[in-house]
Amino acid sequence: MRLDDFKRQKILKYNKFMQSLFYLLGYSKDDITEPGTQKFFCKKAKTLITDEFLDKMADYDFMGPKDGEYKSYQTLNYIEKNIEGMNLADIEAVSMVAGRLFKWL
């Protein structure tokens, strides 16, 4: 599976969009950042790309209000600001899988 190849990459370029994707799916900062910082921890985050991750993507409903408690970094405003200036062509040039994930985001 191509997602497995993506997880095996040593370095993920364009970490901000991956961080935003995790936030949108409800992961917390503690799950995907280096302890005590806001810096995306790629190695830790890649372990979370599992069937549960894919299920969260499949079950995500973009329409209507969201129930539950959300942190400020899990809001659409924060996520949009986080990925501002990135474009699909640049990301797809690095990785097709990353491009598909960005497009979904």
N, CA, C and O of each residue as an XYZ file, in Angstrom:
420
protein
N       0.841     -1.179      0.000
C       0.000      0.000      0.000
C       0.891      1.249      0.000
O       1.920      1.289      0.675
N       0.493      2.232     -0.741
C       1.298      3.442     -0.879
C       1.417      4.220      0.424
O       2.423      4.889      0.658
N       0.411      4.139      1.263
C       0.470      4.834      2.546
C       1.577      4.244      3.421
O       2.226      4.971      4.172
N       1.792      2.951      3.329
C       2.887      2.326      4.072
C       4.238      2.846      3.587
O       5.137      3.088      4.393
N       4.383      3.016      2.279
C       5.615      3.599      1.737
C       5.815      5.029      2.245
O       6.931      5.437      2.566
N       4.731      5.767      2.311
C       4.767      7.135      2.813
C       5.243      7.156      4.262
O       6.043      8.013      4.639
N       4.763      6.226      5.071
C       5.159      6.158      6.484
C       6.637      5.802      6.646
O       7.260      6.183      7.637
N       7.197      5.080      5.687
C       8.596      4.660      5.780
C       9.586      5.761      5.407
O      10.786      5.613      5.642
N       9.111      6.850      4.836
C      10.008      7.944      4.478
C      10.668      8.488      5.739
O      10.022      8.652      6.774
N      11.947      8.762      5.636
C      12.696      9.273      6.790
C      12.233     10.673      7.180
O      12.056     10.972      8.361
N      12.040     11.524      6.183
C      11.659     12.913      6.436
C      10.406     13.223      5.632
O      10.332     12.936      4.437
N       9.434     13.807      6.296
C       8.234     14.255      5.603
C       8.350     15.746      5.366
O       8.491     16.524      6.309
N       8.290     16.139      4.114
C       8.328     17.550      3.784
C       6.916     18.109      3.934
O       5.944     17.363      3.820
N       6.793     19.376      4.180
C       5.501     20.034      4.383
C       4.778     19.473      5.613
O       3.630     19.037      5.531
N       5.464     19.495      6.731
C       4.911     18.964      7.969
C       3.681     19.720      8.456
O       2.829     19.140      9.129
N       3.577     21.002      8.127
C       2.449     21.807      8.615
C       1.105     21.241      8.160
O       0.139     21.253      8.923
N       1.035     20.752      6.934
C      -0.246     20.223      6.490
C      -0.546     18.891      7.172
O      -1.707     18.594      7.452
N       0.477     18.088      7.443
C       0.253     16.827      8.153
C      -0.203     17.120      9.586
O      -1.105     16.460     10.103
N       0.416     18.096     10.214
C       0.027     18.489     11.560
C      -1.436     18.952     11.555
O      -2.207     18.600     12.448
N      -1.801     19.726     10.562
C      -3.175     20.220     10.449
C      -4.160     19.085     10.215
O      -5.269     19.099     10.748
N      -3.758     18.111      9.424
C      -4.622     16.959      9.170
C      -4.894     16.196     10.463
O      -6.032     15.811     10.731
N      -3.868     15.980     11.249
C      -4.053     15.299     12.529
C      -4.978     16.105     13.443
O      -5.851     15.534     14.098
N      -4.797     17.408     13.492
C      -5.653     18.244     14.324
C      -7.106     18.168     13.867
O      -8.011     18.075     14.696
N      -7.332     18.205     12.568
C      -8.687     18.137     12.040
C      -9.364     16.822     12.420
O     -10.573     16.784     12.652
N      -8.591     15.757     12.483
C      -9.142     14.447     12.815
C      -9.280     14.226     14.320
O      -9.704     13.156     14.756
N      -8.921     15.237     15.111
C      -9.154     15.168     16.541
C      -7.973     14.744     17.391
O      -8.124     14.548     18.597
N      -6.808     14.600     16.796
C      -5.617     14.269     17.588
C      -5.176     15.508     18.361
O      -5.370     16.636     17.909
N      -4.589     15.289     19.518
C      -4.142     16.417     20.329
C      -2.683     16.744     20.038
O      -1.967     15.961     19.414
N      -2.259     17.907     20.499
C      -0.861     18.322     20.313
C       0.095     17.312     20.929
O       1.146     17.013     20.363
N      -0.279     16.789     22.093
C       0.591     15.831     22.777
C       0.823     14.565     21.950
O       1.848     13.901     22.098
N      -0.132     14.237     21.080
C      -0.017     13.035     20.246
C       1.023     13.188     19.145
O       1.637     12.205     18.732
N       1.226     14.421     18.663
C       2.013     14.579     17.429
C       3.129     15.617     17.489
O       3.771     15.890     16.475
N       3.367     16.195     18.657
C       4.435     17.186     18.753
C       5.513     16.724     19.726
O       5.300     15.834     20.549
N       6.674     17.356     19.606
C       7.749     17.066     20.539
C       7.331     17.569     21.917
O       6.708     18.626     22.023
N       7.660     16.835     22.964
C       7.230     17.225     24.313
C       7.643     18.655     24.671
O       8.796     19.051     24.501
N       6.674     19.408     25.166
C       6.942     20.775     25.606
C       7.054     21.802     24.501
O       7.373     22.961     24.768
N       6.796     21.399     23.253
C       6.888     22.334     22.132
C       5.642     22.218     21.255
O       4.738     21.428     21.525
N       5.625     23.032     20.194
C       4.578     22.911     19.191
C       5.140     22.335     17.892
O       4.450     22.305     16.873
N       6.385     21.880     17.930
C       7.050     21.360     16.745
C       6.538     19.959     16.414
O       6.538     19.068     17.263
N       6.107     19.783     15.183
C       5.595     18.502     14.704
C       6.672     17.441     14.838
O       7.799     17.639     14.383
N       6.339     16.318     15.457
C       7.267     15.208     15.659
C       6.892     14.115     14.675
O       6.046     13.264     14.950
N       7.540     14.161     13.527
C       7.220     13.290     12.403
C       7.269     11.808     12.782
O       6.368     11.045     12.436
N       8.303     11.416     13.479
C       8.485     10.007     13.820
C       7.329      9.489     14.683
O       6.840      8.378     14.476
N       6.909     10.285     15.626
C       5.794      9.925     16.504
C       4.474      9.914     15.733
O       3.652      9.014     15.904
N       4.285     10.915     14.889
C       3.038     11.033     14.134
C       2.865      9.886     13.138
O       1.753      9.404     12.923
N       3.977      9.453     12.530
C       3.877      8.371     11.541
C       3.361      7.080     12.165
O       2.739      6.270     11.478
N       3.610      6.878     13.454
C       3.101      5.666     14.113
C       1.581      5.708     14.253
O       0.947      4.672     14.453
N       1.001      6.895     14.148
C      -0.451      7.045     14.268
C      -1.180      6.860     12.945
O      -2.410      6.823     12.919
N      -0.445      6.746     11.851
C      -1.081      6.523     10.553
C      -1.375      5.027     10.449
O      -0.580      4.244      9.931
N      -2.536      4.672     10.956
C      -2.976      3.282     11.032
C      -4.374      3.177     10.432
O      -4.879      4.119      9.821
N      -4.980      2.023     10.618
C      -6.358      1.847     10.162
C      -7.297      2.806     10.891
O      -8.272      3.283     10.310
N      -7.008      3.089     12.155
C      -7.826      4.035     12.917
C      -7.765      5.431     12.286
O      -8.781      6.121     12.202
N      -6.592      5.836     11.850
C      -6.403      7.111     11.163
C      -7.268      7.153      9.897
O      -7.972      8.130      9.643
N      -7.199      6.075      9.113
C      -7.992      6.009      7.882
C      -9.486      5.989      8.185
O     -10.275      6.589      7.455
N      -9.882      5.301      9.259
C     -11.290      5.283      9.655
C     -11.766      6.678     10.038
O     -12.882      7.072      9.698
N     -10.915      7.428     10.750
C     -11.280      8.798     11.120
C     -11.469      9.655      9.874
O     -12.371     10.491      9.821
N     -10.618      9.445      8.871
C     -10.767     10.193      7.623
C     -12.076      9.816      6.932
O     -12.802     10.684      6.447
N     -12.370      8.519      6.891
C     -13.585      8.043      6.215
C     -14.848      8.511      6.940
O     -15.853      8.823      6.303
N     -14.794      8.559      8.257
C     -15.967      8.921      9.052
C     -16.130     10.425      9.243
O     -17.157     10.869      9.757
N     -15.142     11.216      8.842
C     -15.208     12.655      9.064
C     -16.357     13.258      8.264
O     -16.472     13.039      7.058
N     -17.194     14.010      8.943
C     -18.326     14.681      8.301
C     -18.054     16.179      8.299
O     -18.032     16.818      9.351
N     -17.851     16.725      7.125
C     -17.491     18.138      7.019
C     -18.695     19.066      7.081
O     -18.528     20.283      7.165
N     -19.883     18.524      7.042
C     -21.082     19.370      7.026
C     -21.654     19.529      8.425
O     -21.630     18.603      9.235
N     -22.164     20.709      8.687
C     -22.875     20.967      9.932
C     -21.971     21.232     11.118
O     -20.748     21.128     11.031
N     -22.604     21.578     12.227
C     -21.845     21.874     13.443
C     -21.226     20.609     14.030
O     -21.746     19.508     13.848
N     -20.137     20.776     14.719
C     -19.425     19.657     15.334
C     -19.753     19.600     16.822
O     -19.769     20.623     17.507
N     -20.010     18.407     17.303
C     -20.261     18.207     18.724
C     -18.941     17.959     19.432
O     -17.971     17.520     18.814
N     -18.906     18.233     20.697
C     -17.722     17.925     21.479
C     -16.873     19.145     21.766
O     -17.153     20.258     21.322
N     -15.834     18.889     22.520
C     -14.897     19.930     22.904
C     -13.726     19.944     21.932
O     -13.167     18.897     21.604
N     -13.360     21.130     21.477
C     -12.244     21.270     20.560
C     -11.287     22.322     21.083
O     -11.707     23.358     21.599
N     -10.015     22.055     20.949
C      -8.991     23.021     21.321
C      -8.896     24.074     20.211
O      -9.360     23.842     19.094
N      -8.306     25.208     20.512
C      -8.216     26.288     19.521
C      -7.429     25.856     18.285
O      -7.705     26.338     17.186
N      -6.460     24.962     18.441
C      -5.667     24.508     17.304
C      -6.386     23.457     16.459
O      -5.874     23.054     15.414
N      -7.548     23.015     16.890
C      -8.319     22.038     16.122
C      -9.450     22.692     15.323
O     -10.283     21.997     14.741
N      -9.478     24.009     15.298
C     -10.533     24.712     14.573
C     -10.130     24.934     13.117
O      -8.946     24.942     12.781
N     -11.120     25.111     12.272
C     -10.845     25.331     10.851
C     -10.063     26.610     10.618
O      -9.208     26.658      9.734
N     -10.338     27.641     11.391
C      -9.600     28.904     11.227
C      -8.110     28.687     11.446
O      -7.293     29.172     10.663
N      -7.748     27.966     12.499
C      -6.342     27.706     12.790
C      -5.724     26.842     11.686
O      -4.614     27.111     11.225
N      -6.440     25.821     11.277
C      -5.923     24.896     10.266
C      -5.725     25.610      8.930
O      -4.704     25.417      8.270
N      -6.692     26.430      8.528
C      -6.552     27.182      7.279
C      -5.348     28.116      7.318
O      -4.621     28.245      6.333
N      -5.144     28.761      8.453
C      -3.999     29.657      8.601
C      -2.687     28.861      8.565
O      -1.678     29.333      8.043
N      -2.719     27.664      9.120
C      -1.538     26.807      9.198
C      -1.067     26.340      7.815
O       0.133     26.188      7.585
N      -2.005     26.116      6.904
C      -1.638     25.610      5.573
C      -1.650     26.702      4.506
O      -1.465     26.425      3.321
N      -1.864     27.922      4.927
C      -1.889     29.054      3.995
C      -0.578     29.125      3.212
O       0.507     29.007      3.782
N      -0.694     29.316      1.921
C       0.481     29.451      1.067
C       0.979     28.137      0.478
O       1.812     28.145     -0.429
N       0.487     27.024      0.970
C       0.884     25.728      0.402
C       0.003     25.443     -0.810
O      -1.171     25.811     -0.848
N       0.597     24.779     -1.796
C      -0.244     24.403     -2.930
C      -0.030     22.937     -3.292
O       1.027     22.352     -3.056
N      -1.059     22.387     -3.862
C      -1.100     20.957     -4.168
C       0.032     20.525     -5.090
O       0.613     19.459     -4.887
N       0.351     21.316     -6.084
C       1.384     20.931     -7.056
C       2.741     20.743     -6.390
O       3.454     19.790     -6.705
N       3.106     21.628     -5.482
C       4.391     21.507     -4.787
C       4.442     20.254     -3.928
O       5.461     19.566     -3.879
N       3.350     19.964     -3.260
C       3.314     18.798     -2.381
C       3.312     17.514     -3.197
O       4.000     16.557     -2.840
N       2.549     17.476     -4.291
C       2.534     16.285     -5.143
C       3.890     16.038     -5.794
O       4.231     14.891     -6.084
N       4.663     17.083     -6.025
C       5.997     16.924     -6.601
C       6.913     16.152     -5.657
O       7.834     15.468     -6.104
N       6.663     16.260     -4.362
C       7.453     15.547     -3.363
C       6.923     14.131     -3.161
O       7.695     13.174     -3.113
N       5.601     14.004     -3.042
C       4.994     12.701     -2.777
C       3.545     12.698     -3.250
O       2.774     13.597     -2.914
N       3.180     11.685     -4.029
C       1.810     11.584     -4.501
C       0.858     11.351     -3.326
O      -0.234     11.918     -3.288
N       1.267     10.523     -2.375
C       0.428     10.226     -1.216
C       0.217     11.491     -0.385
O      -0.901     11.769      0.049
N       1.276     12.248     -0.166
C       1.146     13.505      0.575
C       0.200     14.444     -0.169
O      -0.592     15.148      0.456
N       0.277     14.460     -1.488
C      -0.627     15.286     -2.287
C      -2.070     14.890     -2.109
O      -2.946     15.750     -2.008
N      -2.330     13.589     -2.068
C      -3.717     13.111     -1.878
C      -4.216     13.484     -0.484
O      -5.365     13.898     -0.328
N      -3.367     13.341      0.522
C      -3.768     13.718      1.879
C      -4.030     15.220      1.970
O      -4.977     15.648      2.630
N      -3.195     16.017      1.312
C      -3.388     17.462      1.302
C      -4.689     17.818      0.599
O      -5.432     18.686      1.057
N      -4.960     17.158     -0.495
C      -6.193     17.418     -1.245
C      -7.405     17.080     -0.395
O      -8.402     17.801     -0.436
N      -7.343     15.999      0.376
C      -8.449     15.631      1.256
C      -8.635     16.701      2.326
O      -9.763     17.052      2.673
N      -7.538     17.210      2.839
C      -7.584     18.222      3.889
C      -8.245     19.484      3.365
O      -8.381     20.461      4.101
